[in-house]
Amino acid sequence: MRALYERNQADVSEAKAGRTDLIFLIRFRHCCLLRNQRCLLAYLYDRLLRIRALRWEYGSVLPNTIQFHMSAEEVEWFNRYKKSLATYMRSVGGEEGLDLTQDIKPPKSLYIEVRCLRDHGEFEIDDGTTILLKKNSQHFLPRWKCEQLIRQGILEHVLS
């Protein structure tokens, strides 16, 4: 794009000097530049929407395999979006806030059976019970407590 722009600037100088035959070429290059700009902006906007969707799908921590394919500016935008969303969720729903990332789909039951895919360590539920999440262990847990771990790939929902 820079080469097109610089060539156009040079031709504009020549056209001002009296070469009117370059006007069509200048307009054509200008239209090409505008089209390329629209395409780039559409691509960047689509990428932005995909990064925003990653926050809802994976939570506040992105897997390294996904983060590896993001530029530094995209990671920075993700972090700012994450902080902005967290601030908003704390501001609604009383003292504890409201976690909007839970229950993306309405639950059919409050408890689900899950299998641990890798060692995670201790996991505490609301009543103070601590559960040890070891690889291949199965547990019957509150859905809202384990949805984030399911999205992170630590647990998987066991369908009976």
C-alpha positions in Angstrom: 0.0 0.0 0.0 2.8 2.3 0.8 4.3 1.8 -2.7 1.0 2.6 -4.3 0.6 5.7 -2.2 4.1 7.0 -2.9 3.7 6.4 -6.7 0.4 8.2 -6.6 2.0 11.2 -4.8 4.7 11.3 -7.4 2.1 11.2 -10.3 0.0 13.9 -8.5 3.0 16.2 -8.6 3.5 15.5 -12.3 -0.3 16.0 -13.0 -0.1 19.4 -11.3 2.8 20.3 -13.6 0.5 19.7 -16.6 0.4 15.9 -17.4 -3.4 15.5 -17.4 -3.0 12.0 -18.9 -2.1 10.7 -15.4 -5.4 11.7 -13.8 -7.2 8.4 -14.7 -4.2 6.4 -13.3 -4.2 8.5 -10.1 -7.9 7.9 -9.5 -7.5 4.2 -10.2 -4.7 3.8 -7.7 -6.6 5.8 -5.2 -9.6 3.5 -5.6 -7.2 0.5 -5.2 -5.9 2.0 -2.0 -9.4 2.6 -0.6 -10.4 -1.0 -1.4 -7.3 -2.4 0.2 -7.9 -0.3 3.3 -11.5 -1.6 3.5 -10.3 -5.2 3.2 -7.7 -4.7 5.9 -10.1 -3.1 8.2 -12.7 -5.9 7.7 -10.0 -8.5 8.4 -8.9 -6.8 11.6 -12.5 -6.3 12.8 -13.2 -10.0 12.2 -10.1 -11.0 14.1 -11.1 -8.7 16.9 -14.5 -10.4 17.1 -12.9 -13.8 17.2 -10.5 -12.7 20.0 -13.5 -11.4 22.0 -15.3 -14.7 21.5 -12.2 -16.5 22.9 -12.8 -14.7 26.2 -16.3 -16.1 26.4 -15.2 -19.6 25.3 -11.9 -20.1 27.3 -12.3 -17.6 30.1 -9.7 -15.1 31.3 -6.7 -17.4 30.6 -6.0 -18.3 27.0 -4.2 -21.6 26.2 -0.7 -21.1 25.0 -1.5 -22.7 21.7 -4.0 -19.9 20.9 -1.9 -17.1 22.4 1.1 -18.2 20.3 -0.9 -17.2 17.2 -1.8 -13.7 18.4 0.3 -10.6 18.0 1.4 -8.5 21.0 -1.3 -5.9 20.2 -4.0 -8.6 20.1 -2.9 -10.0 23.5 -2.9 -6.5 24.9 -6.5 -5.9 23.5 -7.6 -9.2 25.0 -6.2 -8.3 28.4 -8.0 -4.9 28.3 -11.2 -6.5 27.2 -10.9 -9.1 30.0 -10.3 -6.3 32.6 -13.2 -4.3 31.3 -15.6 -7.3 31.4 -14.4 -8.2 34.9 -15.1 -4.6 36.1 -18.5 -4.7 34.6 -19.4 -8.1 36.1 -18.3 -6.8 39.6 -20.4 -3.7 39.2 -23.7 -5.7 38.7 -25.2 -8.4 40.9 -24.5 -7.1 44.4 -21.4 -7.7 46.6 -20.1 -10.8 44.8 -20.8 -9.5 41.3 -22.4 -11.5 38.5 -20.4 -13.9 36.4 -21.8 -13.5 32.9 -19.5 -16.2 31.5 -21.4 -19.0 33.5 -24.3 -20.8 32.0 -23.9 -19.7 28.4 -26.5 -22.3 27.6 -29.3 -22.8 30.2 -28.6 -25.8 32.4 -30.8 -28.9 32.3 -29.7 -29.8 35.8 -27.7 -28.1 38.6 -25.3 -31.0 39.1 -23.3 -32.8 36.4 -20.9 -35.8 36.3 -17.4 -34.9 35.2 -14.2 -36.7 34.5 -10.8 -35.2 35.2 -8.6 -35.2 32.1 -5.4 -34.2 34.0 -4.2 -33.6 37.5 -5.4 -30.3 38.8 -5.1 -30.5 42.6 -7.6 -29.6 45.2 -10.9 -28.0 44.3 -13.3 -26.5 46.8 -17.0 -26.2 46.4 -19.5 -23.9 48.2 -20.1 -26.1 51.2 -16.4 -26.1 52.1 -15.8 -29.7 50.8 -12.5 -30.1 49.1 -12.2 -32.5 46.2 -9.0 -33.8 44.8 -9.1 -33.6 41.0 -6.8 -36.4 39.7 -6.5 -37.7 36.2 -9.4 -40.1 35.2 -11.3 -39.5 38.5 -15.1 -38.9 38.2 -17.1 -36.5 40.3 -20.7 -35.3 40.7 -20.3 -31.5 41.0 -22.4 -28.3 40.7 -22.5 -27.2 37.1 -21.6 -23.6 37.7 -18.5 -24.5 39.7 -16.9 -26.7 37.0 -18.0 -25.0 33.8 -14.8 -22.9 33.7 -12.7 -26.0 34.2 -14.5 -27.8 31.4 -13.8 -24.9 29.1 -10.1 -25.0 30.1 -9.9 -28.7 29.3 -9.3 -29.8 32.8 -12.6 -31.6 33.2 -15.0 -33.1 30.6 -18.7 -33.6 31.0 -19.6 -37.3 31.2 -22.8 -38.0 29.3 -24.7 -41.0 30.8 
